[in-house]
Amino acid sequence: MLRYLPFLLVLALWIYAFIDCLNTPESQVRGLPKVVWVLIILLFGEVLIGPIAWLVAGKERYRTAGGGGSTPSEWHRNHSAKWVAPDDNPEFLRSLREENKKDEALLKDWEADLRRREEELRRKQGKADGGPEEAPPAAS
């Protein structure tokens, strides 16, 4: 079992690099076009040159505003303020309120339509049963 471990590790790295390359946006690919990187990973995957080259030089891992190098924690601190949870996002909450207003108006329209239809059915049933039709108000 242990003799298969190196083969499985190479295969895992090869698959990871291939999928990572396919999922990486073209704007984050460095050096060569994305198609060329895929070919390098596929052709040189067995000797680990392709996957290691992709992981080291092919993908832009962390973008910086000034162009200088930064650590992942610095990148996270600089870019964490852009994301806001939905319950703290005023724009999202406003859109929910607007949707609720539209839904309430639609519900009121449906209820009014249902009441109108029920009233029409009662009138039709009353006429069909020979019951009293709506009489005009009595004059005094």
C-alpha positions as CSV (number, residue, x, y, z in Angstrom):
1,M,0.0,0.0,0.0
2,L,2.8,2.4,0.9
3,R,4.4,1.9,-2.5
4,Y,1.4,3.5,-4.2
5,L,1.6,6.7,-2.1
6,P,4.0,8.6,-4.3
7,F,1.9,7.9,-7.3
8,L,-1.2,9.0,-5.6
9,L,0.4,12.2,-4.3
10,V,1.6,13.1,-7.8
11,L,-1.8,12.3,-9.2
12,A,-3.5,14.5,-6.5
13,L,-1.2,17.4,-7.2
14,W,-1.7,17.0,-11.0
15,I,-5.5,17.0,-10.6
16,Y,-5.5,19.9,-8.2
17,A,-3.3,22.1,-10.5
18,F,-5.4,21.2,-13.5
19,I,-8.7,22.1,-11.8
20,D,-7.2,25.2,-10.3
21,C,-6.1,26.4,-13.7
22,L,-9.5,25.7,-15.3
23,N,-11.3,27.6,-12.5
24,T,-8.9,30.6,-12.4
25,P,-10.2,33.7,-14.2
26,E,-8.2,34.8,-17.2
27,S,-7.4,38.1,-15.5
28,Q,-5.5,36.2,-12.7
29,V,-3.3,34.1,-15.0
30,R,0.3,35.3,-15.3
31,G,2.9,34.9,-17.9
32,L,1.2,32.7,-20.5
33,P,-2.3,32.3,-21.8
34,K,-4.6,30.0,-19.8
35,V,-4.7,27.4,-22.6
36,V,-1.0,27.2,-22.6
37,W,-0.9,26.6,-18.9
38,V,-3.5,23.8,-19.2
39,L,-1.3,22.2,-21.9
40,I,1.8,22.5,-19.7
41,I,0.0,21.0,-16.7
42,L,-1.3,18.1,-18.8
43,L,1.9,17.4,-20.7
44,F,4.3,17.7,-17.8
45,G,2.1,16.5,-15.0
46,E,3.8,13.1,-14.6
47,V,7.1,14.7,-13.7
48,L,5.5,17.4,-11.5
49,I,7.1,20.2,-13.6
50,G,3.7,21.4,-15.0
51,P,1.7,21.5,-11.8
52,I,4.5,23.0,-9.8
53,A,5.1,25.7,-12.4
54,W,1.4,26.5,-12.4
55,L,1.3,26.8,-8.6
56,V,4.5,28.9,-8.4
57,A,4.4,31.1,-11.5
58,G,1.1,30.7,-13.3
59,K,-1.5,32.2,-11.0
60,E,-1.6,35.6,-9.4
61,R,-2.4,34.6,-5.8
62,Y,-2.7,38.0,-4.0
63,R,-3.4,41.3,-5.7
64,T,-2.0,44.4,-4.2
65,A,-3.1,48.0,-4.8
66,G,0.5,49.4,-4.9
67,G,1.9,46.5,-7.0
68,G,4.3,45.5,-4.2
69,G,4.3,42.1,-2.6
70,S,2.2,41.5,0.5
71,T,1.4,38.6,2.7
72,P,-2.0,36.9,2.7
73,S,-2.9,38.5,6.1
74,E,-2.1,42.0,4.7
75,W,-4.2,41.3,1.6
76,H,-7.1,40.1,3.8
77,R,-6.9,43.2,6.0
78,N,-6.9,45.5,3.0
79,H,-9.8,43.8,1.2
80,S,-12.1,42.6,4.1
81,A,-14.0,45.9,4.3
82,K,-15.6,45.3,0.8
83,W,-17.8,42.4,1.9
84,V,-20.8,43.1,4.2
85,A,-23.1,40.5,5.6
86,P,-26.6,40.7,4.1
87,D,-28.3,41.7,7.4
88,D,-25.9,44.6,7.7
89,N,-26.1,45.7,4.0
90,P,-28.6,48.7,3.7
91,E,-29.0,48.2,0.0
92,F,-30.0,44.5,0.5
93,L,-32.4,45.4,3.3
94,R,-34.0,48.2,1.2
95,S,-34.5,45.7,-1.6
96,L,-36.2,43.3,0.8
97,R,-38.6,46.1,2.0
98,E,-39.4,47.0,-1.6
99,E,-40.1,43.3,-2.4
100,N,-42.3,43.0,0.7
101,K,-44.3,46.1,-0.4
102,K,-44.8,44.6,-3.9
103,D,-45.8,41.3,-2.4
104,E,-48.3,42.9,0.0
105,A,-49.9,44.9,-2.8
106,L,-50.2,41.8,-5.0
107,L,-51.7,39.9,-2.1
108,K,-54.3,42.6,-1.5
109,D,-55.2,42.5,-5.2
110,W,-55.6,38.8,-5.1
111,E,-57.8,39.0,-2.0
112,A,-60.0,41.7,-3.5
113,D,-60.3,39.5,-6.7
114,L,-61.2,36.5,-4.6
115,R,-63.8,38.4,-2.7
116,R,-65.3,39.7,-6.0
117,R,-65.4,36.2,-7.4
118,E,-67.0,34.7,-4.3
119,E,-69.6,37.4,-4.4
120,E,-70.4,36.7,-8.0
121,L,-70.7,33.0,-7.2
122,R,-73.1,33.7,-4.3
123,R,-75.3,35.8,-6.6
124,K,-75.3,33.1,-9.3
125,Q,-76.1,30.4,-6.8
126,G,-78.9,32.5,-5.3
127,K,-80.4,33.0,-8.8
128,A,-80.1,29.3,-9.6
129,D,-81.7,28.2,-6.3
130,G,-84.7,30.5,-7.0
131,G,-83.8,32.4,-3.9
132,P,-84.5,36.1,-3.6
133,E,-82.6,38.2,-6.0
134,E,-81.1,41.4,-4.8
135,A,-84.0,43.7,-4.4
136,P,-83.7,47.4,-4.9
137,P,-84.0,49.3,-1.6
138,A,-87.6,50.0,-0.6
139,A,-88.9,53.4,-1.2
140,S,-90.5,55.1,1.7
